[in-house]
């Protein structure tokens, strides 16, 4: 199978530890329609109640349906927007670390097979910075 047929998926994982139990952290950071709080961009419910199958609209150009969820996570795919052609997916999760500590985990996956080396590097840098800021905003909100 060629790289083109199978894709070449970049995986970016950003983690942030907080001194709060997972059950207290998730209600603060786990709202599917709350992206505006973390990224500072307009985010509105297009459909759904925030569970699997819900769709959010980010700004005027990005559409993301939720495709999976667990007690402390959700995953989405971008179906319309700048990263949609690259099979862009994201997961927001919260992992317990004992009784009083949690880790916020934001994982992003996209197919970089059609990108040249410069574009691969610039996208990784852009995404790491953008979602690193989001995780830091989540941590500040949890600890407020």
DOZAMI-447864 format. One record per residue: residue in three letters; x, y, z of N, C-alpha, C, CB in turn. Coordinates in pm, whole numbers, plus 50000, padded with zeros to 5 digits. Glycine has a CB too. Example, Ala and Ser with C-alpha at 12.3 -4.5 7.8 and 13.67 -1.06 7.14 Angstrom:
BEGIN
ALA513194943150780512304955050780513204967050780511314955350905;SER512854977550708513674989450714512905000350787514084994050572;
This chain:
BEGIN
UNK500854988350000500005000050000500895012350000499045000050122;UNK500605021949915501405034049908501045043350024501185041249773;UNK501945052850049501685062650153500425070550120502885072150170;UNK500215073749993499025081149952497755073349983499095084449803;UNK497765060349955496555052349976496255050850125496715038549912;UNK497285049350206497085047050349497165059550432498085037350398;UNK497685070050377497825082450452499085082350537496615084650540;UNK499435093950581500565096050671500055105450779501845102050595;UNK499595099550888498875107150989499795113151094497855098451056;UNK499685126351109500365133351217499495132051341500645148351181;UNK500135130051455499425129251582500075139451675499475114751643;UNK499255148351726499735158551819498945156651948499565173151762;UNK499655154752058499005152952188499515163652283499265138652246;UNK498595171152338498925181752432498305178052566498435195752382;UNK499105178752671498655174352803498855185652904499415161652848;UNK497945186352998498065196053107497525190353236497335208953072;UNK498355190153338497975184753469497335195553556499195178853541;UNK496335191453632495675200353727495455193053859494325205653670;UNK495525200353967495325194654099493855195154139496185201954204;UNK493065187554066491635185954092491235171954048490785197054018;UNK490255165954109489785152754065489155153453926488775146954166;UNK489275142653852488745142053715487255145353712488995128153654;UNK486515141053811485085143653816484735158353835484485135753926;UNK485665166353884485465180753894485975187953769486185186254019;UNK486985182453707487605188853590486725187353466488985182853562;UNK486225175353440485495172953316484275181953298485065158653310;UNK483445184153400482305193153379482715207353338481475193753506;UNK483915211453372484395224753336484945225153193485485229353434;UNK485675214853151486365215253021485695206752913487785210553037;UNK484685198852948484155188952855482945192852774483835177152928;UNK482595205552770481435209652691481775210852544480895222852742;UNK481095203252460481375203052316481185216652250480495192852249;UNK480265224552300479995237552240480765248952308478505240552245;UNK481675245652399482405255752476483745259852416482635250652614;UNK484005256552292485305259152231485675273952235485305254452087;UNK484695282652233484965297052237485765300852362483655305052232;UNK485475294152473486185296952598487685294052584485595288552712;UNK488025283552510489415278852506490205284452388489445263852501;UNK489525287152278490235291852159489905306352122489915282952043;UNK488925312252189488585326052161487985328252023489795334452176;UNK487305318051971486635319251840485155316251859487275309551734;UNK484295322451779482865319551792482575304751768482045328151694;UNK481805298751857481415284751845479955283551886482335275451933;UNK479155277751798477725276651825477225262751790476935287351747;UNK476185258751859475535246051828474805247551695474555241651942;UNK475135238851601474375238251476473225228451493475285234051358;UNK473485217651568472445207951600472885199451717472115199051478;UNK471915193251781472205184151891472255190752027473505177351865;UNK472455182252128472445186652267473825186052332471475178352347;UNK474875184252252476225183252305476715169052318476285189952439;UNK475895159352278476295145252281476675140352141475155136652338;UNK476895127352129477285121452001476265125251894477415105952013;UNK476765129251779475915133551669475655148551668474615126351676;UNK476005155551776475865170051778476855176151679476095175751922;UNK476515187851629477365194751532477595208951580476735194651390;UNK478875213051581479195226851616479715234151492480225227351731;UNK479455247151490479955255951384480925265651451478785263451310;UNK482125266251396483165274951449483385286051348484485267051478;UNK483125298351391483195309451297482185307351186484625311151240;UNK482565311551066481675310150951482065298550861481675322850870;UNK483195291850889483715282550790483935268250837484965287750739;UNK483845265550965484225252351016483005245251074485345253651122;UNK482825232651035481755224251087482385211551142480685220950976;UNK482015208151267482585196551334481505188551407483675200751432;UNK481175176751357480265167951432481035159751536479525158651335;UNK480375157351650480945148251751480675134051704480315150851894;UNK481735125951700481615112351648481765101551754482625110251541;UNK482215105351874482375095451981482455102652114483635086551959;UNK482145095452222482255101252356482325090052459481055110552385;UNK483005093152569483005084552687482645093352806484415077352707;UNK482715087852924482375095653043483225108353053482565087153170;UNK484515107453014485425118753027486145121952896486435116053136;UNK485445120852783486075124452655485025126352547487085113852612;UNK485425133352443484645133652319485605135052202483605145352321;UNK485175130052086485945131051963485075137151855486475117151918;UNK485715144351765485025151051657485845150251529484735165751693;UNK485205152951417485865153451287485475166551221485475141151198;UNK486405172451147486085184551073485575180550935487325193951063;UNK484315183750908483715180150779483705191650681482315175150799;UNK483835203850732483915215650647484855225350716482505222050622;UNK485825230250641486795239450697488165236850640486835238450849;UNK489155244550681490485243550621491195230250640491335254350675;UNK490885223050748491565210250772490735198150729491915208950919;UNK489515200450682488655189250640489295180550531487325194650589;UNK489995186350432490615177850330491715168550384491205186550221;UNK492155171150507493235163350566492725153350670494255172750631;UNK491425150250667490825140550760491125144150906491345126350730;UNK490995156850937491305162051069490295157151173491325177351065;UNK490815151551283490015146751397490635152151525489955131051400;UNK489825153751626490325157951755489615150551867490165172851774;UNK490305149051978489725143252099490115151852218490185128452119;UNK489145155352298489365161952426489035151552532488485175152442;UNK489965149652626489765139452729490325144452862490445126152689;UNK489875137952966490375140653099490665127153164489355149153185;UNK491895125753213492325113153275492575115553424493605107453205;UNK492065106653506492315107453650493725103153683491315099053727;UNK494345110153776495685106953825495615106153978496755117753778;UNK495005095554025494785094554169493495101754206495975100354248;UNK493295103654335492035109354382491915124354361491875106454526;UNK493035131554352492955146154352493705152754237493485151454481;UNK494015145154133494785150854022494215145553890496305147554035;UNK494235153953788493755149953657494665155653549492295154653635;UNK494605149453433495325154353316494325157053205496415144253270;UNK494355169353154493575172953036494415168852916493205188353033;UNK493815161552823494535156852704493765161152580494725141252708;UNK494435168552493493845172652364494695166052256493795188452347;UNK494095156852181494805149552077494225153551941494705134252099;UNK495105156651847494715160451713495405151151613495065175351684;UNK494655146751515495155137351414494735142551277494625122751439;UNK495665142551181495335146651045496305140150947495385162151031;UNK495845138550824496635132250719497525142750654495715125450613;UNK498815141350673499775150950619500445146050490500835153950723;UNK499935135150433500605129150317500685138450196499895116350277;UNK499755147750180499795156750065500575169650094498385160350022;UNK501125170750212501875182850250503355180950226501625186350398;UNK504015191450175505475190850163506085192850302506015201550061;UNK507395191150312508065191650442507855204950512509565189150425;UNK507885215950439507695229050499506285230550555507985240150397;UNK505285226150479503895226950523503665217950645502935223050409;UNK504275206050645504145197050760504655203850887504915184050736;UNK505825209950876506425216550993505595228451037507855221050961;UNK505115236550943504355248550980503005244751042504145257550858;UNK502355234450990501065230051048501265224751188500405219250960;UNK502295216751209502565211351343502805222751441503785201751341;UNK503635232151402503935243551490502675251551521504985252651425;UNK501865254251419500635261951436499665254751530499965264451300;UNK499455241851506498485234151584498965232451728498245220451519;UNK500245229451747500765227951883500595240851963502245223951879;UNK500875252151901500725264951971499265267952000501335276451887;UNK498415266251901496985269651915496315261252023496265267551781;UNK496525248152019495855239452114496605238552247495685225652055;UNK497895241752246498615243352373498015254852452500115245752348;UNK497695265852382497045277152446495665273052500496905288852347;UNK494945264752423493625260252466493715252152595492955251752356;UNK494665242952603494825234852725495215243852843495905223952703;UNK496055253652819496415262952927495195270752974497515272752880;UNK494315274852881493085281852918492185272653000492345286852793;UNK492115259952962491315250253038491855248953180491315236552967;UNK493165247753192493775246553324493465258753412495295244653311;UNK493585270653353493285282953430491835282853478493555295453343;UNK490915278653393489495278353430489245268253542488625274953308;UNK489885256753534489725246453637490245251353771490445233553596;UNK491345258453768491985262853892491465276253943493475263853872;UNK490565282453868490025295653908489165294454032489205302053794;
